[in-house]
Amino acid sequence: FGGVAQERIQLNEDTLWAGGPYDPANPDALEAWPKVRELIFAGQYRQAADLVGQKMMARPLAQMPYQCVGDLLLTFADANEATDYRRDLNLDTAVATVAYTIDAVRYTREVFSSPVDQVIVIRLTADKPGKIAFTAGMKTPQKASVAVESPNTLVMQGVNGSSSRIAGALKYQARVTIVASGGQVAPGDGRITVSGADSALLLIAAATSHKSYKDVSGDPEALTKETIAKAGVKSFDALLKDHVAAHQELFRRVALDLGMTAAAARPTDERIRDLNKENDPQLAALYFQFGRYLLISSSRPGCQPANLQGIWNESMSPPWQSKYTININTEMNYWPAEPTNLGECVEPLVAMVMDLTETGARTAKTMYNAGGWVTHHNTDLWRASAPIDGPHWGMWPTGGAWLCLHLWDHYDYSRDKEYLARVYPAMKGAAEFFFDTLVEEPTGKWLVTCPSLSPENGHPFGTSICAGPTMDMQILRDLFTNCIHAAEILGVDEDFRQKAAATRDRLAPNQIGGAGHLQEWLEDWDMKAPERHHRHVSHLYGLHPSDQIHVRTTPDVAAAARKSLEIRGDEATGWGIGWRLNLWARLHDGEHAYKILTMLLRPERTYPNMFDAHPPFQIDGNFGGTSGIAEMLLQSCAGEIELLPALPQAWPSGSVKGLRARGGFELDIQWKDGKLVNVTVRCLAGGSCRLRYGAVTRDLNLAKGQTAQWDGVQ
Ligand code: FUC
C-alpha cells in the first residue's frame, strides 16, 4: 500500500477460501422441474419462479467466499517528514517501489511476487549505512495466531472461515523471514524489530492444505518451510533476475505504441482525472498493458483462475464473495488472454472446467437426471455447480457451456491438437447435458433451455425466469459447432457430430423485434422490460465474444444488435462498459468505441492504481478494457483477420507488436495518419488465413515459421 510511517503488505493465497468440499445439488429439483416447465410454457412465469425458489435452488443458497491471509505490517521508526515521495509499479519488471527522503537519507522499498520462487520478496535499502530500522508484525481477521518461530522468522498459522454452515476445512500458514545486513534483529512478542541495518531482505511464503476441490490433506507448514528454504539460498539479485525473466517472457510479447505526449510523465491518478482535458493516448496503452500485467500476475499455470478481484482481496466477506461469476465476469477476465499473447494464462481456467465436469456431472444427475455436466451462474474453489442466490440470478444452466468457448479458443489460437484431445471430452460432456435437457417450445417448435433466464435481467412478467433466452441459444450454437469441429479434427464420434448438428439446427434463431432490435427473449419483450438500460447485454454475446453476428456475414442481424446496444445505452459499471467497448469495436465504430473507452478510464470507473471500479473493485473491467483495445486494432473472427477495424481518430499513428489471431498467427501492425502502413504476419502453426484492411483482402498460405508482409493495398 505504500506510505511512509507504515507499509502494509496485504497477503492473499489463491486457495484460501472459506468452507471445505461440499455438494450443494438439491435433489428436490428433479420432481419440480417438469412442473416448472409447464408453468413457463403456460405463461405463469411468477409461479414458475416461486417453484424454482422452493425446490430447485442450491443448499446452501450461497457459495463460499474467497478470503484474505492477513497483513504483514512494517512500522518505521523515522519521525521526521518525508520529501520526494515516489511510488510506482513497473509493468515491465513487475516490481513495485516506494522511495522517499528523510533527513537527507533516501529510502527505497522494492517488492515483487516471484512466480519462480513462489515468494514475495521485499528489500529495504537506504543510501547511507545503518539507517534501516523497523518492526515487522502480522495481523489477520482469520482464526489464526502469530508467533516468532526463530529469531528472524514470523509465522502466522490458522484455519479458514466457515460460511453458510459449511465448516472451514483448510489449514493455512504464512511465513516471513527477515535477513538484515548489519545492525540488530531482535525478536519480540509476535514481532521482530530490526535496527541500525544497512539493508533488509524479507521473504514471504504462504500455503493452505488445499490440494484439489475434493482433497484438503496438504501440509502448509511443510510447504512454506520448503519454499522459504529454497528461496533463502538465493541472493536478492538472483531472485530478482529470475522473477523479471519469467515475467518478461510473457509480458514482452506485446508492445503497444499509441503515441506519447507530455502527460505520460505525470502521476497516474492525475492522468485519469485529466483525460478529458488533455491529449494522453499513452494512458490507453498503459491501461492495456496493466491488464496484461494483471492477468500474468493472477493466472499462471498451476494457480486458481483469476476471480472477481483477480487475487487481490483484503476481506473475509468480499463483494459477491470474490468468486467466479460465470454469466459474464469470469469469461471477461479471459477475453484478453489469447489475442494479447498470454495463452498460458488460460490454463487455470481450463483446469477449473475439468473439475467442473466432475462436480457438474453430479449436479446434472441429481437435479435433472441428465448426462453430461452442468454449471449455473457461479462457482467457487470447491467447484460448486448448483443454482445459487435465488431464481432471478441462479436459474441459468448455461455457464459451463460458455466456459467451453474458452477451451475451444485456446485450440483455435494455438492449433495444438494434443491439447484439443485433452479438453474435447469436457466440451462433449457440456453438449450432452443439453441433449438430455433441451425441450421443444410450443409456438415455434424450437428446442430451448427451460427453465433459464437472460442473465439477471427481468422480463415484463415480474421475474427473469423464462424459456430459451437468446443468449442461451447463441452459446449453445457455438458449443455444438465447436464440438463438431473438434470431433472432425480429432476424427472421432461421427454419431455425436450428427446429433450435435441436428440439435443445433433446431435451436431458436436470433430474432429481430419491433424496434429493429435483436430480441433478448423468445418473444419481443425488450421495449416493455423494466430495466431497459440493464448493465448485462447478454443477447449481444452473438456479436462479442462470439462472431455468429458480424457486420460482414450477417449485416441485418448486426444492425439489430447495434440497435439493441443503442437502446441499452453507454452507461454502466466497470465490466458493463468493458463489454460495450468490445461490442462497438466489433461493429467497426472506432469513434464510439473510443468514447466508451474514455468512460472506462474516468475516475468513477478507474481507481488511482488503475483497478476497475464496479464499484467497489472488480477486475473484469480491466480485462474487458484490455480486450477492447485489442479488438479496436485487430479482430480475428468470422473467418478473417481484420486490421485496424475500429481505429479512432485519437490514435492517428502508432504500432502494435505481437497480437495473436486465430489459426496460430502473430501480427505486428504499423499505421500512420489513420492508415495502415505495414503488417508482418508470423505463422506459428502452418496454414492459411485471409487478411482484411477495409475493403481489401489478401489470402496467405504459410508454412510453420514463415513470415509475410503486407501494406494493405491490393
Ligand atoms: C453479476 C453482475 C453484478 C456483479 C456480479 C459479480 O451478478 O450482475 O453486477 O458483477 O456478477
Residues whose N, C-alpha, C, O or C-beta is under 5 A from the ligand:
A	BS01	FUC	W320 T325 E456
